[in-house]
Amino acid sequence: MSQVFEGYERQYCEISANLSKKITAASVLNGEQKKQKISEVAGGLEDADALELVGMCESDASCQAERSQNKTKQNRFEQFKIRSEEDDVG
């Protein structure tokens, strides 16, 4: 079980680092570009919250219903992670 939590912690740290980069990048942008970057950061924060909730539910068997409700958020997180990796490459 500790490996599961280490995985969540690693993913959360990756999101956090990615958000820090986006926030730094947004500080030098203007207009529509800045709005877009801020929107990306807001989505990333939602993804981080979803990941945290999924991790907490993993430790509590009574969260079965919430786990299924948050599957969509977890999928969104995976999409964010893919986009972030593509951004880092490009």
PDB file with one MODEL, atoms N, CA, C and O in Angstrom:
MODEL        1
ATOM      1  N   MET A   1       0.818  -1.195   0.000  1.00  0.00           N
ATOM      2  CA  MET A   1       0.000   0.000   0.000  1.00  0.00           C
ATOM      3  C   MET A   1       0.863   1.259   0.000  1.00  0.00           C
ATOM      4  O   MET A   1       0.478   2.274  -0.582  1.00  0.00           O
ATOM      5  N   SER A   2       2.027   1.202   0.648  1.00  0.00           N
ATOM      6  CA  SER A   2       2.868   2.397   0.688  1.00  0.00           C
ATOM      7  C   SER A   2       3.377   2.759  -0.708  1.00  0.00           C
ATOM      8  O   SER A   2       3.609   3.933  -0.995  1.00  0.00           O
ATOM      9  N   GLN A   3       3.553   1.758  -1.579  1.00  0.00           N
ATOM     10  CA  GLN A   3       3.973   2.045  -2.942  1.00  0.00           C
ATOM     11  C   GLN A   3       2.917   2.859  -3.674  1.00  0.00           C
ATOM     12  O   GLN A   3       3.239   3.738  -4.474  1.00  0.00           O
ATOM     13  N   VAL A   4       1.642   2.556  -3.391  1.00  0.00           N
ATOM     14  CA  VAL A   4       0.550   3.308  -4.009  1.00  0.00           C
ATOM     15  C   VAL A   4       0.642   4.773  -3.603  1.00  0.00           C
ATOM     16  O   VAL A   4       0.524   5.665  -4.443  1.00  0.00           O
ATOM     17  N   PHE A   5       0.852   5.015  -2.324  1.00  0.00           N
ATOM     18  CA  PHE A   5       0.930   6.394  -1.847  1.00  0.00           C
ATOM     19  C   PHE A   5       2.175   7.103  -2.360  1.00  0.00           C
ATOM     20  O   PHE A   5       2.140   8.300  -2.645  1.00  0.00           O
ATOM     21  N   GLU A   6       3.260   6.375  -2.476  1.00  0.00           N
ATOM     22  CA  GLU A   6       4.459   6.976  -3.049  1.00  0.00           C
ATOM     23  C   GLU A   6       4.212   7.393  -4.494  1.00  0.00           C
ATOM     24  O   GLU A   6       4.716   8.420  -4.948  1.00  0.00           O
ATOM     25  N   GLY A   7       3.438   6.593  -5.209  1.00  0.00           N
ATOM     26  CA  GLY A   7       3.081   6.948  -6.582  1.00  0.00           C
ATOM     27  C   GLY A   7       2.248   8.215  -6.636  1.00  0.00           C
ATOM     28  O   GLY A   7       2.485   9.089  -7.469  1.00  0.00           O
ATOM     29  N   TYR A   8       1.264   8.311  -5.737  1.00  0.00           N
ATOM     30  CA  TYR A   8       0.446   9.524  -5.687  1.00  0.00           C
ATOM     31  C   TYR A   8       1.287  10.733  -5.314  1.00  0.00           C
ATOM     32  O   TYR A   8       1.135  11.811  -5.888  1.00  0.00           O
ATOM     33  N   GLU A   9       2.172  10.544  -4.350  1.00  0.00           N
ATOM     34  CA  GLU A   9       3.039  11.653  -3.926  1.00  0.00           C
ATOM     35  C   GLU A   9       3.921  12.118  -5.081  1.00  0.00           C
ATOM     36  O   GLU A   9       4.082  13.320  -5.295  1.00  0.00           O
ATOM     37  N   ARG A  10       4.490  11.175  -5.822  1.00  0.00           N
ATOM     38  CA  ARG A  10       5.342  11.512  -6.961  1.00  0.00           C
ATOM     39  C   ARG A  10       4.552  12.277  -8.024  1.00  0.00           C
ATOM     40  O   ARG A  10       5.024  13.281  -8.557  1.00  0.00           O
ATOM     41  N   GLN A  11       3.343  11.791  -8.327  1.00  0.00           N
ATOM     42  CA  GLN A  11       2.503  12.466  -9.317  1.00  0.00           C
ATOM     43  C   GLN A  11       2.137  13.870  -8.844  1.00  0.00           C
ATOM     44  O   GLN A  11       2.135  14.815  -9.633  1.00  0.00           O
ATOM     45  N   TYR A  12       1.828  14.004  -7.558  1.00  0.00           N
ATOM     46  CA  TYR A  12       1.455  15.308  -7.012  1.00  0.00           C
ATOM     47  C   TYR A  12       2.639  16.277  -7.106  1.00  0.00           C
ATOM     48  O   TYR A  12       2.467  17.449  -7.441  1.00  0.00           O
ATOM     49  N   CYS A  13       3.829  15.778  -6.809  1.00  0.00           N
ATOM     50  CA  CYS A  13       5.023  16.624  -6.910  1.00  0.00           C
ATOM     51  C   CYS A  13       5.273  17.054  -8.351  1.00  0.00           C
ATOM     52  O   CYS A  13       5.680  18.188  -8.603  1.00  0.00           O
ATOM     53  N   GLU A  14       5.027  16.144  -9.298  1.00  0.00           N
ATOM     54  CA  GLU A  14       5.183  16.488 -10.710  1.00  0.00           C
ATOM     55  C   GLU A  14       4.202  17.590 -11.108  1.00  0.00           C
ATOM     56  O   GLU A  14       4.567  18.534 -11.809  1.00  0.00           O
ATOM     57  N   ILE A  15       2.958  17.461 -10.655  1.00  0.00           N
ATOM     58  CA  ILE A  15       1.954  18.483 -10.959  1.00  0.00           C
ATOM     59  C   ILE A  15       2.389  19.814 -10.359  1.00  0.00           C
ATOM     60  O   ILE A  15       2.319  20.853 -11.016  1.00  0.00           O
ATOM     61  N   SER A  16       2.834  19.775  -9.121  1.00  0.00           N
ATOM     62  CA  SER A  16       3.256  20.987  -8.431  1.00  0.00           C
ATOM     63  C   SER A  16       4.402  21.680  -9.168  1.00  0.00           C
ATOM     64  O   SER A  16       4.382  22.897  -9.354  1.00  0.00           O
ATOM     65  N   ALA A  17       5.386  20.908  -9.580  1.00  0.00           N
ATOM     66  CA  ALA A  17       6.517  21.485 -10.307  1.00  0.00           C
ATOM     67  C   ALA A  17       6.063  22.073 -11.640  1.00  0.00           C
ATOM     68  O   ALA A  17       6.506  23.150 -12.039  1.00  0.00           O
ATOM     69  N   ASN A  18       5.180  21.359 -12.317  1.00  0.00           N
ATOM     70  CA  ASN A  18       4.662  21.837 -13.592  1.00  0.00           C
ATOM     71  C   ASN A  18       3.871  23.132 -13.421  1.00  0.00           C
ATOM     72  O   ASN A  18       3.990  24.056 -14.226  1.00  0.00           O
ATOM     73  N   LEU A  19       3.064  23.187 -12.361  1.00  0.00           N
ATOM     74  CA  LEU A  19       2.294  24.401 -12.097  1.00  0.00           C
ATOM     75  C   LEU A  19       3.207  25.577 -11.780  1.00  0.00           C
ATOM     76  O   LEU A  19       2.941  26.705 -12.195  1.00  0.00           O
ATOM     77  N   SER A  20       4.274  25.317 -11.050  1.00  0.00           N
ATOM     78  CA  SER A  20       5.230  26.388 -10.743  1.00  0.00           C
ATOM     79  C   SER A  20       5.824  26.965 -12.020  1.00  0.00           C
ATOM     80  O   SER A  20       5.967  28.180 -12.158  1.00  0.00           O
ATOM     81  N   LYS A  21       6.170  26.073 -12.961  1.00  0.00           N
ATOM     82  CA  LYS A  21       6.712  26.539 -14.244  1.00  0.00           C
ATOM     83  C   LYS A  21       5.682  27.384 -14.992  1.00  0.00           C
ATOM     84  O   LYS A  21       6.016  28.424 -15.560  1.00  0.00           O
ATOM     85  N   LYS A  22       4.437  26.931 -14.988  1.00  0.00           N
ATOM     86  CA  LYS A  22       3.390  27.658 -15.712  1.00  0.00           C
ATOM     87  C   LYS A  22       3.109  29.013 -15.070  1.00  0.00           C
ATOM     88  O   LYS A  22       2.855  29.994 -15.769  1.00  0.00           O
ATOM     89  N   ILE A  23       3.152  29.066 -13.764  1.00  0.00           N
ATOM     90  CA  ILE A  23       2.932  30.334 -13.062  1.00  0.00           C
ATOM     91  C   ILE A  23       4.064  31.312 -13.392  1.00  0.00           C
ATOM     92  O   ILE A  23       3.824  32.490 -13.657  1.00  0.00           O
ATOM     93  N   THR A  24       5.287  30.808 -13.370  1.00  0.00           N
ATOM     94  CA  THR A  24       6.432  31.650 -13.725  1.00  0.00           C
ATOM     95  C   THR A  24       6.299  32.151 -15.155  1.00  0.00           C
ATOM     96  O   THR A  24       6.538  33.326 -15.435  1.00  0.00           O
ATOM     97  N   ALA A  25       5.916  31.251 -16.056  1.00  0.00           N
ATOM     98  CA  ALA A  25       5.747  31.637 -17.462  1.00  0.00           C
ATOM     99  C   ALA A  25       4.638  32.675 -17.615  1.00  0.00           C
ATOM    100  O   ALA A  25       4.761  33.601 -18.416  1.00  0.00           O
ATOM    101  N   ALA A  26       3.565  32.527 -16.856  1.00  0.00           N
ATOM    102  CA  ALA A  26       2.438  33.449 -16.962  1.00  0.00           C
ATOM    103  C   ALA A  26       2.815  34.858 -16.517  1.00  0.00           C
ATOM    104  O   ALA A  26       2.240  35.836 -16.994  1.00  0.00           O
ATOM    105  N   SER A  27       3.768  34.961 -15.614  1.00  0.00           N
ATOM    106  CA  SER A  27       4.124  36.279 -15.077  1.00  0.00           C
ATOM    107  C   SER A  27       4.724  37.205 -16.128  1.00  0.00           C
ATOM    108  O   SER A  27       4.687  38.425 -15.968  1.00  0.00           O
ATOM    109  N   VAL A  28       5.269  36.650 -17.186  1.00  0.00           N
ATOM    110  CA  VAL A  28       5.880  37.494 -18.220  1.00  0.00           C
ATOM    111  C   VAL A  28       4.987  37.652 -19.453  1.00  0.00           C
ATOM    112  O   VAL A  28       5.345  38.358 -20.396  1.00  0.00           O
ATOM    113  N   LEU A  29       3.831  36.996 -19.445  1.00  0.00           N
ATOM    114  CA  LEU A  29       2.918  37.081 -20.585  1.00  0.00           C
ATOM    115  C   LEU A  29       1.934  38.222 -20.416  1.00  0.00           C
ATOM    116  O   LEU A  29       1.795  38.782 -19.329  1.00  0.00           O
ATOM    117  N   ASN A  30       1.256  38.560 -21.498  1.00  0.00           N
ATOM    118  CA  ASN A  30       0.236  39.609 -21.480  1.00  0.00           C
ATOM    119  C   ASN A  30      -1.001  39.131 -22.223  1.00  0.00           C
ATOM    120  O   ASN A  30      -0.948  38.202 -23.029  1.00  0.00           O
ATOM    121  N   GLY A  31      -2.100  39.780 -21.934  1.00  0.00           N
ATOM    122  CA  GLY A  31      -3.320  39.594 -22.699  1.00  0.00           C
ATOM    123  C   GLY A  31      -3.830  38.177 -22.727  1.00  0.00           C
ATOM    124  O   GLY A  31      -3.897  37.496 -21.704  1.00  0.00           O
ATOM    125  N   GLU A  32      -4.192  37.744 -23.929  1.00  0.00           N
ATOM    126  CA  GLU A  32      -4.819  36.433 -24.121  1.00  0.00           C
ATOM    127  C   GLU A  32      -3.887  35.288 -23.741  1.00  0.00           C
ATOM    128  O   GLU A  32      -4.333  34.273 -23.205  1.00  0.00           O
ATOM    129  N   GLN A  33      -2.597  35.449 -24.016  1.00  0.00           N
ATOM    130  CA  GLN A  33      -1.647  34.400 -23.650  1.00  0.00           C
ATOM    131  C   GLN A  33      -1.611  34.194 -22.139  1.00  0.00           C
ATOM    132  O   GLN A  33      -1.532  33.065 -21.655  1.00  0.00           O
ATOM    133  N   LYS A  34      -1.671  35.299 -21.407  1.00  0.00           N
ATOM    134  CA  LYS A  34      -1.646  35.206 -19.950  1.00  0.00           C
ATOM    135  C   LYS A  34      -2.928  34.553 -19.439  1.00  0.00           C
ATOM    136  O   LYS A  34      -2.882  33.721 -18.533  1.00  0.00           O
ATOM    137  N   LYS A  35      -4.071  34.925 -20.016  1.00  0.00           N
ATOM    138  CA  LYS A  35      -5.342  34.316 -19.627  1.00  0.00           C
ATOM    139  C   LYS A  35      -5.315  32.812 -19.869  1.00  0.00           C
ATOM    140  O   LYS A  35      -5.788  32.041 -19.033  1.00  0.00           O
ATOM    141  N   GLN A  36      -4.768  32.392 -21.000  1.00  0.00           N
ATOM    142  CA  GLN A  36      -4.680  30.976 -21.335  1.00  0.00           C
ATOM    143  C   GLN A  36      -3.810  30.231 -20.328  1.00  0.00           C
ATOM    144  O   GLN A  36      -4.168  29.146 -19.869  1.00  0.00           O
ATOM    145  N   LYS A  37      -2.676  30.815 -19.992  1.00  0.00           N
ATOM    146  CA  LYS A  37      -1.762  30.163 -19.052  1.00  0.00           C
ATOM    147  C   LYS A  37      -2.400  30.075 -17.663  1.00  0.00           C
ATOM    148  O   LYS A  37      -2.237  29.073 -16.966  1.00  0.00           O
ATOM    149  N   ILE A  38      -3.119  31.115 -17.266  1.00  0.00           N
ATOM    150  CA  ILE A  38      -3.808  31.096 -15.970  1.00  0.00           C
ATOM    151  C   ILE A  38      -4.894  30.024 -15.970  1.00  0.00           C
ATOM    152  O   ILE A  38      -5.101  29.342 -14.967  1.00  0.00           O
ATOM    153  N   SER A  39      -5.576  29.880 -17.085  1.00  0.00           N
ATOM    154  CA  SER A  39      -6.591  28.836 -17.217  1.00  0.00           C
ATOM    155  C   SER A  39      -5.958  27.450 -17.083  1.00  0.00           C
ATOM    156  O   SER A  39      -6.527  26.563 -16.446  1.00  0.00           O
ATOM    157  N   GLU A  40      -4.798  27.269 -17.674  1.00  0.00           N
ATOM    158  CA  GLU A  40      -4.074  25.998 -17.550  1.00  0.00           C
ATOM    159  C   GLU A  40      -3.698  25.723 -16.098  1.00  0.00           C
ATOM    160  O   GLU A  40      -3.795  24.591 -15.626  1.00  0.00           O
ATOM    161  N   VAL A  41      -3.271  26.761 -15.401  1.00  0.00           N
ATOM    162  CA  VAL A  41      -2.909  26.608 -13.991  1.00  0.00           C
ATOM    163  C   VAL A  41      -4.137  26.224 -13.175  1.00  0.00           C
ATOM    164  O   VAL A  41      -4.062  25.337 -12.325  1.00  0.00           O
ATOM    165  N   ALA A  42      -5.268  26.885 -13.425  1.00  0.00           N
ATOM    166  CA  ALA A  42      -6.498  26.565 -12.691  1.00  0.00           C
ATOM    167  C   ALA A  42      -6.894  25.110 -12.930  1.00  0.00           C
ATOM    168  O   ALA A  42      -7.284  24.411 -11.994  1.00  0.00           O
ATOM    169  N   GLY A  43      -6.798  24.656 -14.161  1.00  0.00           N
ATOM    170  CA  GLY A  43      -7.101  23.254 -14.454  1.00  0.00           C
ATOM    171  C   GLY A  43      -6.140  22.320 -13.744  1.00  0.00           C
ATOM    172  O   GLY A  43      -6.541  21.264 -13.255  1.00  0.00           O
ATOM    173  N   GLY A  44      -4.886  22.700 -13.685  1.00  0.00           N
ATOM    174  CA  GLY A  44      -3.890  21.899 -12.979  1.00  0.00           C
ATOM    175  C   GLY A  44      -4.165  21.799 -11.490  1.00  0.00           C
ATOM    176  O   GLY A  44      -3.936  20.756 -10.879  1.00  0.00           O
ATOM    177  N   LEU A  45      -4.653  22.880 -10.910  1.00  0.00           N
ATOM    178  CA  LEU A  45      -5.010  22.855  -9.491  1.00  0.00           C
ATOM    179  C   LEU A  45      -6.174  21.896  -9.249  1.00  0.00           C
ATOM    180  O   LEU A  45      -6.184  21.156  -8.265  1.00  0.00           O
ATOM    181  N   GLU A  46      -7.147  21.915 -10.149  1.00  0.00           N
ATOM    182  CA  GLU A  46      -8.269  20.979 -10.037  1.00  0.00           C
ATOM    183  C   GLU A  46      -7.775  19.540 -10.156  1.00  0.00           C
ATOM    184  O   GLU A  46      -8.237  18.656  -9.435  1.00  0.00           O
ATOM    185  N   ASP A  47      -6.844  19.314 -11.061  1.00  0.00           N
ATOM    186  CA  ASP A  47      -6.283  17.976 -11.229  1.00  0.00           C
ATOM    187  C   ASP A  47      -5.535  17.530  -9.975  1.00  0.00           C
ATOM    188  O   ASP A  47      -5.630  16.372  -9.569  1.00  0.00           O
ATOM    189  N   ALA A  48      -4.797  18.443  -9.367  1.00  0.00           N
ATOM    190  CA  ALA A  48      -4.072  18.118  -8.141  1.00  0.00           C
ATOM    191  C   ALA A  48      -5.045  17.776  -7.022  1.00  0.00           C
ATOM    192  O   ALA A  48      -4.816  16.837  -6.260  1.00  0.00           O
ATOM    193  N   ASP A  49      -6.135  18.541  -6.921  1.00  0.00           N
ATOM    194  CA  ASP A  49      -7.153  18.247  -5.918  1.00  0.00           C
ATOM    195  C   ASP A  49      -7.776  16.877  -6.145  1.00  0.00           C
ATOM    196  O   ASP A  49      -8.002  16.125  -5.197  1.00  0.00           O
ATOM    197  N   ALA A  50      -8.051  16.558  -7.404  1.00  0.00           N
ATOM    198  CA  ALA A  50      -8.644  15.261  -7.735  1.00  0.00           C
ATOM    199  C   ALA A  50      -7.683  14.135  -7.372  1.00  0.00           C
ATOM    200  O   ALA A  50      -8.100  13.120  -6.814  1.00  0.00           O
ATOM    201  N   LEU A  51      -6.410  14.305  -7.680  1.00  0.00           N
ATOM    202  CA  LEU A  51      -5.421  13.291  -7.356  1.00  0.00           C
ATOM    203  C   LEU A  51      -5.331  13.088  -5.853  1.00  0.00           C
ATOM    204  O   LEU A  51      -5.247  11.956  -5.377  1.00  0.00           O
ATOM    205  N   GLU A  52      -5.349  14.177  -5.112  1.00  0.00           N
ATOM    206  CA  GLU A  52      -5.296  14.079  -3.660  1.00  0.00           C
ATOM    207  C   GLU A  52      -6.503  13.310  -3.125  1.00  0.00           C
ATOM    208  O   GLU A  52      -6.363  12.452  -2.254  1.00  0.00           O
ATOM    209  N   LEU A  53      -7.667  13.616  -3.644  1.00  0.00           N
ATOM    210  CA  LEU A  53      -8.883  12.935  -3.202  1.00  0.00           C
ATOM    211  C   LEU A  53      -8.842  11.452  -3.545  1.00  0.00           C
ATOM    212  O   LEU A  53      -9.219  10.613  -2.727  1.00  0.00           O
ATOM    213  N   VAL A  54      -8.390  11.130  -4.740  1.00  0.00           N
ATOM    214  CA  VAL A  54      -8.290   9.724  -5.135  1.00  0.00           C
ATOM    215  C   VAL A  54      -7.315   8.997  -4.204  1.00  0.00           C
ATOM    216  O   VAL A  54      -7.579   7.870  -3.786  1.00  0.00           O
ATOM    217  N   GLY A  55      -6.211   9.630  -3.886  1.00  0.00           N
ATOM    218  CA  GLY A  55      -5.248   9.029  -2.966  1.00  0.00           C
ATOM    219  C   GLY A  55      -5.831   8.810  -1.582  1.00  0.00           C
ATOM    220  O   GLY A  55      -5.589   7.776  -0.960  1.00  0.00           O
ATOM    221  N   MET A  56      -6.592   9.770  -1.099  1.00  0.00           N
ATOM    222  CA  MET A  56      -7.221   9.621   0.210  1.00  0.00           C
ATOM    223  C   MET A  56      -8.261   8.511   0.184  1.00  0.00           C
ATOM    224  O   MET A  56      -8.362   7.727   1.129  1.00  0.00           O
ATOM    225  N   CYS A  57      -9.024   8.444  -0.881  1.00  0.00           N
ATOM    226  CA  CYS A  57     -10.049   7.402  -0.991  1.00  0.00           C
ATOM    227  C   CYS A  57      -9.419   6.025  -1.088  1.00  0.00           C
ATOM    228  O   CYS A  57      -9.990   5.039  -0.623  1.00  0.00           O
ATOM    229  N   GLU A  58      -8.266   5.960  -1.680  1.00  0.00           N
ATOM    230  CA  GLU A  58      -7.549   4.690  -1.788  1.00  0.00           C
ATOM    231  C   GLU A  58      -7.281   4.129  -0.399  1.00  0.00           C
ATOM    232  O   GLU A  58      -7.257   2.912  -0.212  1.00  0.00           O
ATOM    233  N   SER A  59      -7.081   5.002   0.566  1.00  0.00           N
ATOM    234  CA  SER A  59      -6.782   4.565   1.927  1.00  0.00           C
ATOM    235  C   SER A  59      -8.040   4.302   2.752  1.00  0.00           C
ATOM    236  O   SER A  59      -7.950   3.805   3.874  1.00  0.00           O
ATOM    237  N   ASP A  60      -9.185   4.626   2.217  1.00  0.00           N
ATOM    238  CA  ASP A  60     -10.426   4.479   2.973  1.00  0.00           C
ATOM    239  C   ASP A  60     -11.451   3.709   2.137  1.00  0.00           C
ATOM    240  O   ASP A  60     -12.015   4.249   1.184  1.00  0.00           O
ATOM    241  N   ALA A  61     -11.682   2.477   2.491  1.00  0.00           N
ATOM    242  CA  ALA A  61     -12.584   1.626   1.710  1.00  0.00           C
ATOM    243  C   ALA A  61     -14.004   2.174   1.665  1.00  0.00           C
ATOM    244  O   ALA A  61     -14.775   1.793   0.784  1.00  0.00           O
ATOM    245  N   SER A  62     -14.362   3.037   2.570  1.00  0.00           N
ATOM    246  CA  SER A  62     -15.716   3.585   2.589  1.00  0.00           C
ATOM    247  C   SER A  62     -15.936   4.642   1.521  1.00  0.00           C
ATOM    248  O   SER A  62     -17.044   5.160   1.387  1.00  0.00           O
ATOM    249  N   CYS A  63     -14.910   4.969   0.766  1.00  0.00           N
ATOM    250  CA  CYS A  63     -15.014   5.997  -0.271  1.00  0.00           C
ATOM    251  C   CYS A  63     -15.331   5.416  -1.639  1.00  0.00           C
ATOM    252  O   CYS A  63     -15.080   6.077  -2.647  1.00  0.00           O
ATOM    253  N   GLN A  64     -15.860   4.233  -1.713  1.00  0.00           N
ATOM    254  CA  GLN A  64     -16.108   3.585  -3.000  1.00  0.00           C
ATOM    255  C   GLN A  64     -16.955   4.455  -3.928  1.00  0.00           C
ATOM    256  O   GLN A  64     -16.644   4.581  -5.112  1.00  0.00           O
ATOM    257  N   ALA A  65     -18.014   5.051  -3.404  1.00  0.00           N
ATOM    258  CA  ALA A  65     -18.891   5.880  -4.235  1.00  0.00           C
ATOM    259  C   ALA A  65     -18.153   7.112  -4.738  1.00  0.00           C
ATOM    260  O   ALA A  65     -18.267   7.469  -5.911  1.00  0.00           O
ATOM    261  N   GLU A  66     -17.404   7.759  -3.866  1.00  0.00           N
ATOM    262  CA  GLU A  66     -16.646   8.940  -4.275  1.00  0.00           C
ATOM    263  C   GLU A  66     -15.572   8.573  -5.289  1.00  0.00           C
ATOM    264  O   GLU A  66     -15.272   9.354  -6.193  1.00  0.00           O
ATOM    265  N   ARG A  67     -15.001   7.399  -5.142  1.00  0.00           N
ATOM    266  CA  ARG A  67     -13.955   6.966  -6.062  1.00  0.00           C
ATOM    267  C   ARG A  67     -14.498   6.895  -7.491  1.00  0.00           C
ATOM    268  O   ARG A  67     -13.840   7.338  -8.433  1.00  0.00           O
ATOM    269  N   SER A  68     -15.682   6.346  -7.644  1.00  0.00           N
ATOM    270  CA  SER A  68     -16.244   6.247  -8.996  1.00  0.00           C
ATOM    271  C   SER A  68     -16.621   7.623  -9.534  1.00  0.00           C
ATOM    272  O   SER A  68     -16.483   7.876 -10.731  1.00  0.00           O
ATOM    273  N   GLN A  69     -17.097   8.518  -8.660  1.00  0.00           N
ATOM    274  CA  GLN A  69     -17.436   9.873  -9.085  1.00  0.00           C
ATOM    275  C   GLN A  69     -16.192  10.622  -9.535  1.00  0.00           C
ATOM    276  O   GLN A  69     -16.259  11.462 -10.432  1.00  0.00           O
ATOM    277  N   ASN A  70     -15.078  10.325  -8.926  1.00  0.00           N
ATOM    278  CA  ASN A  70     -13.855  11.055  -9.222  1.00  0.00           C
ATOM    279  C   ASN A  70     -13.005  10.387 -10.294  1.00  0.00           C
ATOM    280  O   ASN A  70     -11.915  10.864 -10.608  1.00  0.00           O
ATOM    281  N   LYS A  71     -13.493   9.293 -10.853  1.00  0.00           N
ATOM    282  CA  LYS A  71     -12.767   8.642 -11.935  1.00  0.00           C
ATOM    283  C   LYS A  71     -12.595   9.603 -13.115  1.00  0.00           C
ATOM    284  O   LYS A  71     -11.558   9.613 -13.777  1.00  0.00           O
ATOM    285  N   THR A  72     -13.628  10.406 -13.362  1.00  0.00           N
ATOM    286  CA  THR A  72     -13.549  11.390 -14.440  1.00  0.00           C
ATOM    287  C   THR A  72     -12.439  12.389 -14.161  1.00  0.00           C
ATOM    288  O   THR A  72     -11.681  12.746 -15.063  1.00  0.00           O
ATOM    289  N   LYS A  73     -12.337  12.840 -12.924  1.00  0.00           N
ATOM    290  CA  LYS A  73     -11.281  13.792 -12.579  1.00  0.00           C
ATOM    291  C   LYS A  73      -9.907  13.140 -12.717  1.00  0.00           C
ATOM    292  O   LYS A  73      -8.948  13.790 -13.135  1.00  0.00           O
ATOM    293  N   GLN A  74      -9.812  11.869 -12.367  1.00  0.00           N
ATOM    294  CA  GLN A  74      -8.539  11.175 -12.499  1.00  0.00           C
ATOM    295  C   GLN A  74      -8.157  11.065 -13.971  1.00  0.00           C
ATOM    296  O   GLN A  74      -6.989  11.234 -14.323  1.00  0.00           O
ATOM    297  N   ASN A  75      -9.126  10.783 -14.827  1.00  0.00           N
ATOM    298  CA  ASN A  75      -8.858  10.728 -16.264  1.00  0.00           C
ATOM    299  C   ASN A  75      -8.390  12.081 -16.768  1.00  0.00           C
ATOM    300  O   ASN A  75      -7.499  12.159 -17.613  1.00  0.00           O
ATOM    301  N   ARG A  76      -8.991  13.150 -16.250  1.00  0.00           N
ATOM    302  CA  ARG A  76      -8.582  14.496 -16.627  1.00  0.00           C
ATOM    303  C   ARG A  76      -7.138  14.764 -16.221  1.00  0.00           C
ATOM    304  O   ARG A  76      -6.379  15.411 -16.943  1.00  0.00           O
ATOM    305  N   PHE A  77      -6.778  14.249 -15.043  1.00  0.00           N
ATOM    306  CA  PHE A  77      -5.409  14.401 -14.576  1.00  0.00           C
ATOM    307  C   PHE A  77      -4.444  13.713 -15.531  1.00  0.00           C
ATOM    308  O   PHE A  77      -3.398  14.270 -15.867  1.00  0.00           O
ATOM    309  N   GLU A  78      -4.788  12.503 -15.970  1.00  0.00           N
ATOM    310  CA  GLU A  78      -3.922  11.778 -16.894  1.00  0.00           C
ATOM    311  C   GLU A  78      -3.752  12.555 -18.201  1.00  0.00           C
ATOM    312  O   GLU A  78      -2.659  12.592 -18.767  1.00  0.00           O
ATOM    313  N   GLN A  79      -4.832  13.171 -18.675  1.00  0.00           N
ATOM    314  CA  GLN A  79      -4.749  13.981 -19.891  1.00  0.00           C
ATOM    315  C   GLN A  79      -3.851  15.193 -19.654  1.00  0.00           C
ATOM    316  O   GLN A  79      -3.065  15.565 -20.525  1.00  0.00           O
ATOM    317  N   PHE A  80      -3.968  15.807 -18.480  1.00  0.00           N
ATOM    318  CA  PHE A  80      -3.131  16.952 -18.137  1.00  0.00           C
ATOM    319  C   PHE A  80      -1.666  16.548 -18.125  1.00  0.00           C
ATOM    320  O   PHE A  80      -0.802  17.275 -18.614  1.00  0.00           O
ATOM    321  N   LYS A  81      -1.401  15.382 -17.561  1.00  0.00           N
ATOM    322  CA  LYS A  81      -0.032  14.905 -17.476  1.00  0.00           C
ATOM    323  C   LYS A  81       0.547  14.710 -18.871  1.00  0.00           C
ATOM    324  O   LYS A  81       1.697  15.072 -19.123  1.00  0.00           O
ATOM    325  N   ILE A  82      -0.234  14.143 -19.772  1.00  0.00           N
ATOM    326  CA  ILE A  82       0.221  13.943 -21.149  1.00  0.00           C
ATOM    327  C   ILE A  82       0.497  15.282 -21.815  1.00  0.00           C
ATOM    328  O   ILE A  82       1.522  15.454 -22.475  1.00  0.00           O
ATOM    329  N   ARG A  83      -0.442  16.255 -21.638  1.00  0.00           N
ATOM    330  CA  ARG A  83      -0.248  17.586 -22.226  1.00  0.00           C
ATOM    331  C   ARG A  83       1.004  18.239 -21.658  1.00  0.00           C
ATOM    332  O   ARG A  83       1.759  18.877 -22.392  1.00  0.00           O
ATOM    333  N   SER A  84       1.228  18.086 -20.365  1.00  0.00           N
ATOM    334  CA  SER A  84       2.382  18.709 -19.729  1.00  0.00           C
ATOM    335  C   SER A  84       3.679  18.128 -20.262  1.00  0.00           C
ATOM    336  O   SER A  84       4.642  18.855 -20.507  1.00  0.00           O
ATOM    337  N   GLU A  85       3.699  16.812 -20.439  1.00  0.00           N
ATOM    338  CA  GLU A  85       4.901  16.177 -20.975  1.00  0.00           C
ATOM    339  C   GLU A  85       5.141  16.654 -22.405  1.00  0.00           C
ATOM    340  O   GLU A  85       6.287  16.870 -22.799  1.00  0.00           O
ATOM    341  N   GLU A  86       4.081  16.819 -23.179  1.00  0.00           N
ATOM    342  CA  GLU A  86       4.228  17.317 -24.537  1.00  0.00           C
ATOM    343  C   GLU A  86       4.751  18.753 -24.535  1.00  0.00           C
ATOM    344  O   GLU A  86       5.565  19.127 -25.379  1.00  0.00           O
ATOM    345  N   ASP A  87       4.268  19.563 -23.565  1.00  0.00           N
ATOM    346  CA  ASP A  87       4.743  20.947 -23.446  1.00  0.00           C
ATOM    347  C   ASP A  87       6.236  20.972 -23.114  1.00  0.00           C
ATOM    348  O   ASP A  87       6.984  21.798 -23.637  1.00  0.00           O
ATOM    349  N   ASP A  88       6.658  20.064 -22.244  1.00  0.00           N
ATOM    350  CA  ASP A  88       8.064  20.022 -21.840  1.00  0.00           C
ATOM    351  C   ASP A  88       8.954  19.614 -23.006  1.00  0.00           C
ATOM    352  O   ASP A  88      10.083  20.089 -23.129  1.00  0.00           O
ATOM    353  N   VAL A  89       8.449  18.739 -23.854  1.00  0.00           N
ATOM    354  CA  VAL A  89       9.208  18.285 -25.008  1.00  0.00           C
ATOM    355  C   VAL A  89       9.261  19.374 -26.077  1.00  0.00           C
ATOM    356  O   VAL A  89      10.305  19.632 -26.677  1.00  0.00           O
ATOM    357  N   GLY A  90       8.088  20.015 -26.303  1.00  0.00           N
ATOM    358  CA  GLY A  90       7.985  21.031 -27.370  1.00  0.00           C
ATOM    359  C   GLY A  90       8.466  22.317 -26.936  1.00  0.00           C
ATOM    360  O   GLY A  90       8.449  23.275 -27.709  1.00  0.00           O
TER     361      GLY A  90
ENDMDL
END
